[in-house]
Amino acid sequence: MAKTMISPAEISKIHNISYQTINYYTNLGLFTVRKRHANNRLFNSKEISACLKRITKLKSQGYSLKLICDLSRRGG
């Protein structure tokens, strides 16, 4: 059974991205913290996977991270 909530450390390991990138994307509003437990942030694993796929796809198409953030805020 797939785990629903995931920590930044687990995201980093599973998706091979740095902890700093996770913090950066969270600060930009691309990732949403779903729960806090004992000073740890937890994210929805399906949302994170979908978001990372979208970011990767758009970056490969030449979109800047700023534009990706703008599109994400507008629901695009």
Summary of the structure (lengths in Angstrom):
residues: 76
radius of gyration: 12.4
end to end distance: 30.3
largest distance: 39.1
contacts: 184
relative contact order: 0.17
helix: 57%
strand: 13%
